[in-house]
Amino acid sequence: MVHTLKEFFVENLLFIPQSHDYYVFDEELCLWKHFNLEELTYFCLVKFADRNWCFNTIQQGIKSASAHAVCSLEKLQQIFINRSLIGFKNKVWNLKKQQFENLSKDHYLFSTLSLNYENVNAKNIIQIAPKICQWLLA
């Protein structure tokens, strides 16, 4: 369990100083979310509601933590552009490995299909959806 904003941000925050954009991993959804400073402040107010922190305290914490989470725009584009993964609510299909994997922060997904993976002969996904797979691997 995360006890401080700093602990949470060390593990779950990317900050792009050129655009003042924040990317935070939402552990409950297992997805990354994009925020501006105000949106991230409200997100933290809800996430840490039991702490009774005020808006300004959280915002200062975010600004302080941002220095440790700086990421270039080029690096961000590299890690988030991954056309070899198809996200489902409960799993990720890795087209390169031809297997399902548990959702992970390291998949750098912003969204998933609104379907749960159900084991239906996963080895044949290319036969089931060849055009989608061809497009994703192109």
N, C-alpha and C positions, 0 to 999 in steps of 0.2 A: 504494500500500500504506500502511496506517495504521501509524504507528510508536509512538504513545503512546495511552494510555487517553483523554487529553484530545482528541486528534485524532479518535478513534473516536466519542466522545460528542458532540463539537461537531456532527458530521454525522448522528448516528444515535440520539440520545436525547431523549425527552420525559419530564419529571418532573412529577407532580401532587402538590404538597405537602399538599393537604387529605387525601388518602388514602394518601400515601406509596407511590404506584404508579409504576412505571417502564415506559416503552414504548420498545423498542429495535428498530431496523431490522436484520433478519438478511439480510445481503447475499447469502449463499449461497442462501437460499430466496426472496429478494425479497419478504419478508413482515415485518410488524411483530409483535413478541411482547410480551406483558405479563408483568412480573416484579415480585416484591417485592424488597427489598434483598438478602436471602440468596440467592434464586434468581438474581438478576443477578450477584452475586458469583461463584457457581459457573459461570454462563455465561461470564464473563470469564476465570475460571481455565482453562477449556477453550480458549477462543478465543485466549488469550495464553499458552498452556502453555509455549511456547518461552522465555518471559521468566523463568520460575521465580519469579514473584511469590508472596508468601504471601497468605493469605485477608485478613488485616487491612490489608495494603498496598492491595489492590484495593478493599476496602470503603471505605477512606479516600479513594481516588481517585474512587470513585463519588459519595460524599457531596460532595466538593469540586466535581466536574463538575455535580452536580445544580443548583447555583445558576445555572449558565449554560443550563439546559435546562428551566426552569420553564414550565409550560403550565397554563392554567386548565382546570378540568373542562368548562366551557362550550365553550372552543375545541377541546378534545379531542373532544367529542361532535360538533362541527361537521365536523371534518376526517375522522373515522372513519365517520360515517354518510353513505355515498354509495351510494344505491340505483341508480345509473346504470352501475355497473361489474359485470361478471361475470368473476371471475378463473379462469383455467385454469392448469395447471402452467407453461406456456410463454408465455402471452399474456393479455391482458385485452380483453374485448369491451366497448367503450364504447357504451352504448345511445343516448346523446344524439348522438354523432358517427356512429353506425352503422358502426363500423370496429373492427378489432383493433389493439391497440397493444402494444408491448413492456412487460413488467412494469416497474414503476418504484416507487421509494420514495414518490413523490408520489401514488400511488394509495391509499395508506393502507389496505392490505388485511391482515387478520388470517389469512385462509385463502383457499384456492382450491379449485376442483373438482379431483378427482384424475384429471383428464383432460388430455391435451395437445390444444391447438388443432390441427386439421388443416384446411387450406383446402378447404371444401366450400360454395362459393357463399355467402359470408358475408353478402351483401346480403339474404338471405332469412331471417335469424334470427327476425324477428318472425313470419313465416309458419310457421317450423318450431316455435317455442315461444311462441305468442301469449299464453298465460295467464301464463307466467313473466315475459315482457317487460311485460305490462300491470301485473302486481303490482309489478315493480321500478320502473316509471316513475310509479306512483300517488303 
